[in-house]
């Protein structure tokens, strides 16, 4: 029995030593150093509603390449928790919150990001090394809505709803007292309206010289009635002219299935419509094909009308024409 006790004691000791060795190895493995490179998108995001923040100096798409080093467990934690977008918030550690332009050392700023601090990894290098942060105080400004339209006559002029919109601009910016958000009525919309009948449509607003700003709301509803005195005339058909980009014209051949569009209606002042009747104004339907249209060999597209003076509205009953695109020499 004493021999059996010795054998069992030795076996327990062996198992204990083996387990301890395995635990020590696993701990050492988790604490061994590894490197990792991540490429998240960086964004500046202000928490205050009247502050805007932007980053300049990043690669295309706002990407940054970040080289990390840390324990195996820390690197694994980063890989699990790493978001696709890292947001730099003005006023947080390393990110200035006061208005103005600031140069940031991305290595110092990113080292304070929670995803890296919690994992205990080191931010060794960042490309680009520096970016510019612009923090701008903003203001909300009320703008009237101005309707622009071709020189047609209205029985009831266009009225916008709402008549006023809001735009957020830098607090230091001053707009002219005459500045307005523009709702432009184009000829395509007017061609849909019937003379003497109330017409309602939605128009997207434009802010002149403020391409990076968006009004709230971005669209308004316009209601108007065209005056009945507009003269109407219908051309049985109008020839179609194919127009290709200059650098593509020698490479492609376009064969129309129909050389004209039919039932083309002209609406406008009597003198202009009479010039169309007398052929003093020649209507021409243009099939404008882009390089992408040619490459994709589209088979149908709507025409547009050329040499149309302001105030004359031209529309076809069926403006879409069919055609076949083939490479020249192919």
C-alpha positions in Angstrom: 0.0 0.0 0.0 2.9 2.4 0.8 4.2 1.9 -2.7 0.7 2.8 -4.2 0.6 5.9 -2.0 4.0 7.0 -3.4 2.8 6.4 -7.0 -0.4 8.4 -6.4 1.5 11.2 -4.7 4.0 11.3 -7.7 1.1 11.3 -10.1 -0.6 14.2 -8.3 2.7 16.1 -8.3 3.2 15.5 -12.0 -0.3 16.7 -12.9 0.0 19.8 -10.6 3.4 20.7 -12.2 2.0 20.2 -15.7 -1.0 22.4 -15.0 1.1 25.1 -13.5 3.5 25.0 -16.4 0.6 25.2 -18.9 -0.9 28.2 -17.0 2.5 30.0 -16.9 2.9 29.3 -20.7 -0.6 30.7 -21.5 0.0 33.8 -19.4 3.4 34.4 -21.0 1.9 33.9 -24.5 -0.9 36.4 -23.7 1.7 38.9 -22.5 4.1 38.5 -25.4 4.4 41.6 -27.7 2.7 41.8 -31.1 2.3 44.5 -33.7 -0.9 45.4 -35.6 -1.7 48.0 -38.2 -5.3 49.4 -38.5 -6.8 51.9 -40.9 -10.0 53.4 -39.5 -11.7 56.5 -40.9 -11.2 59.6 -38.8 -14.0 62.1 -38.3 -14.4 65.3 -36.2 -17.7 65.4 -34.4 -18.7 68.2 -32.1 -21.0 67.4 -29.3 -22.4 70.9 -29.1 -25.2 71.6 -31.6 -23.9 75.1 -32.6 -20.3 74.0 -33.2 -18.9 72.3 -36.4 -15.6 70.5 -36.6 -13.7 69.3 -39.7 -10.4 67.5 -40.3 -8.1 68.4 -43.1 -4.9 66.6 -44.2 -6.1 63.0 -44.2 -5.9 60.5 -47.0 -8.7 59.9 -49.5 -11.8 58.8 -47.6 -10.5 60.2 -44.3 -8.4 57.1 -43.6 -5.4 57.0 -41.2 -2.9 54.2 -40.9 -2.1 53.4 -37.3 0.8 51.1 -36.2 0.1 49.5 -32.7 2.2 47.4 -30.4 1.1 45.6 -27.3 0.5 42.3 -25.6 -1.2 39.5 -27.6 -4.3 39.9 -25.4 -4.3 43.6 -25.9 -4.0 43.3 -29.6 -6.7 40.8 -29.7 -8.9 43.1 -27.7 -8.3 46.0 -30.2 -9.2 43.7 -33.1 -12.5 42.8 -31.4 -13.4 46.3 -30.4 -11.9 48.4 -33.1 -14.6 50.5 -34.8 -14.5 51.4 -38.5 -14.7 55.1 -37.6 -12.8 56.9 -34.8 -14.4 60.2 -33.9 -12.4 63.1 -32.5 -14.5 65.2 -30.3 -13.5 68.8 -29.6 -13.0 69.4 -25.9 -11.9 65.8 -25.1 -8.4 65.0 -24.1 -5.9 66.0 -26.8 -8.5 67.6 -29.0 -8.9 71.4 -28.6 -12.4 72.7 -28.2 -12.0 76.4 -28.7 -12.9 77.9 -32.2 -10.1 78.2 -34.7 -7.7 76.0 -36.6 -5.5 73.6 -34.7 -2.7 71.3 -35.7 -3.0 67.9 -34.1 -0.4 65.2 -33.5 -2.4 62.2 -34.4 -0.1 59.9 -32.4 -0.7 61.9 -29.2 -4.5 62.2 -29.8 -5.1 58.6 -30.8 -3.1 57.3 -27.8 -5.9 58.7 -25.6 -8.7 56.9 -27.5 -10.6 54.6 -25.2 -10.2 51.6 -27.6 -6.4 51.7 -27.3 -6.2 52.8 -23.6 -8.4 50.0 -22.4 -6.4 47.4 -24.3 -3.1 48.8 -23.0 -1.6 49.0 -26.4 0.9 51.6 -27.6 0.3 53.8 -30.7 3.7 53.7 -32.2 3.2 55.6 -35.5 0.4 57.2 -37.4 0.2 58.3 -41.1 -0.4 61.1 -41.6 1.5 62.3 -38.5 -0.5 65.6 -38.3 -3.9 66.9 -39.3 -5.6 70.3 -39.1 -8.7 70.5 -37.0 -11.1 73.4 -37.6 -13.6 74.2 -34.9 -16.2 76.8 -36.0 -19.0 78.4 -33.9 -22.2 78.3 -35.9 -25.4 80.4 -36.1 -28.9 79.6 -37.5 -30.2 82.1 -40.0 -33.7 82.5 -41.4 -33.8 82.9 -45.2 -36.8 83.9 -47.4 -37.5 81.6 -50.4 -37.2 83.3 -53.8 -38.8 81.6 -56.9 -37.0 81.9 -60.2 -38.8 80.9 -63.4 -38.4 81.3 -67.2 -40.1 84.3 -68.8 -43.6 82.9 -68.9 -46.8 84.6 -67.7 -48.7 83.3 -64.7 -52.3 83.7 -63.9 -51.4 82.9 -60.3 -47.7 83.5 -59.5 -45.7 80.7 -57.9 -46.0 80.7 -54.1 -43.6 78.7 -51.9 -44.5 76.7 -48.8 -42.8 77.2 -46.5 -41.9 80.8 -47.4 -38.9 80.8 -45.1 -36.2 78.2 -44.3 -33.3 77.9 -41.9 -29.6 77.5 -42.8 -26.7 77.0 -40.4 -23.6 79.0 -41.2 -20.4 80.1 -39.3 -21.1 82.7 -36.7 -18.6 85.0 -38.3 -20.4 84.9 -41.7 -22.7 87.8 -42.7 -25.2 87.4 -45.4 -26.7 90.2 -47.4 -30.2 91.4 -46.5 -31.2 90.4 -50.0 -29.8 86.9 -49.8 -32.4 84.1 -50.3 -32.8 80.4 -50.9 -33.7 79.9 -54.5 -36.5 77.6 -55.8 -35.9 77.4 -59.6 -38.8 76.4 -61.8 -37.3 74.9 -65.0 -38.9 74.4 -68.3 -39.4 70.7 -67.8 -41.6 71.4 -64.7 -43.5 74.1 -66.5 -44.1 71.8 -69.5 -46.1 69.5 -67.1 -48.5 72.3 -66.1 -51.7 73.0 -68.0 -52.7 76.5 -68.7 -55.4 77.9 -66.4 -55.1 75.0 -64.0 -53.6 75.1 -60.5 -50.3 73.1 -60.5 -48.4 71.9 -57.5 -44.8 70.6 -57.4 -41.9 70.1 -55.1 -38.6 71.9 -55.8 -35.2 71.4 -54.2 -33.7 74.6 -52.9 -30.4 76.0 -53.9 -28.2 78.3 -51.8 -26.1 80.5 -54.1 -22.4 80.6 -53.3 -22.9 78.2 -50.3 -22.4 74.8 -51.9 -21.5 73.1 -48.6 -24.6 74.3 -46.7 -28.0 72.7 -46.7 -31.3 74.5 -45.9 -33.9 73.1 -43.5 -36.1 72.0 -45.1 -34.2 71.2 -48.4 -37.4 71.3 -50.6 -40.4 73.5 -50.8 -43.8 73.1 -52.4 -44.6 75.5 -55.2 -48.2 76.2 -56.5 -48.9 78.3 -59.6 -51.3 78.7 -62.5 -50.0 79.4 -66.0 -51.9 82.1 -67.9 -54.0 80.7 -70.7 -52.8 83.1 -73.4 -49.8 80.9 -74.1 -50.0 79.8 -77.7 -49.8 76.1 -78.5 -48.5 74.4 -81.6 -47.7 70.8 -82.4 -45.0 69.7 -84.8 -45.8 66.2 -86.3 -42.1 65.3 -86.0 -38.7 66.7 -85.2 -35.4 65.2 -86.4 -33.0 63.7 -83.9 -29.3 64.6 -84.0 -26.9 62.3 -82.2 -24.2 64.1 -80.1 -21.2 62.2 -78.8 -18.2 63.4 -76.7 -15.4 64.7 -79.0 -12.9 62.0 -77.9 -15.5 59.2 -78.4 -17.0 60.1 -81.8 -14.5 58.1 -83.8 -14.9 55.0 -81.6 -18.6 54.4 -81.7 -21.5 54.2 -84.2 -25.0 55.0 -83.1 -27.9 53.8 -85.3 -31.3 55.3 -84.6 -34.3 53.1 -84.9 -36.4 56.2 -85.5 -34.8 59.3 -87.0 -37.3 61.7 -85.4 -39.6 62.2 -82.4 -43.3 62.7 -83.0 -45.9 65.0 -81.7 -43.7 67.7 -80.3 -45.7 70.4 -78.5 -44.5 74.0 -78.4 -46.0 76.4 -75.9 -45.1 80.1 -75.4 -45.8 83.7 -76.4 -47.7 83.9 -79.7 -44.8 85.6 -81.6 -42.3 82.9 -80.7 -44.7 80.1 -81.5 -45.4 81.7 -84.9 -41.7 81.7 -85.6 -41.7 78.0 -85.0 -44.6 77.6 -87.5 -42.7 79.8 -90.0 -39.5 77.7 -89.5 -37.7 80.9 -88.4 -37.0 78.9 -85.2 -35.8 75.5 -86.2 -36.4 72.8 -83.6 -33.8 70.1 -83.1 -34.0 67.1 -80.8 -30.6 66.2 -79.4 -29.7 62.7 -78.3 -26.8 63.5 -75.9 -24.8 60.4 -75.1 -22.1 60.3 -72.5 -18.9 58.2 -72.4 -20.6 55.9 -69.9 -23.7 55.6 -72.1 -21.5 54.4 -75.0 -19.4 52.1 -72.8 -22.6 50.5 -71.3 -24.2 50.4 -74.8 -27.5 51.8 -73.5 -30.4 51.3 -76.0 -32.7 54.1 -75.1 -32.6 57.7 -73.8 -34.7 60.8 -73.7 -33.8 63.6 -76.1 -33.5 67.3 -75.3 -34.4 70.3 -77.6 -31.8 72.8 -78.9 -32.1 76.4 -80.2 -35.1 77.1 -78.0 -35.3 80.8 -76.9 -36.3 81.7 -73.3 -40.0 81.6 -72.8 -40.6 78.8 -75.3 -41.5 75.4 -73.8 -41.0 72.3 -75.9 -42.0 68.8 -75.0 -42.5 65.5 -76.9 -45.3 63.1 -76.3 -42.7 60.3 -76.2 -39.2 61.8 -75.8 -37.4 58.5 -75.4 -35.7 57.2 -78.6 -34.4 53.7 -79.3 -31.0 53.1 -80.9 -28.1 50.6 -81.2 -24.5 51.4 -80.2 -21.7 49.5 -81.9 -17.9 50.0 -81.8 -16.5 51.3 -85.1 -14.5 48.7 -86.9 -15.8 46.0 -84.5 
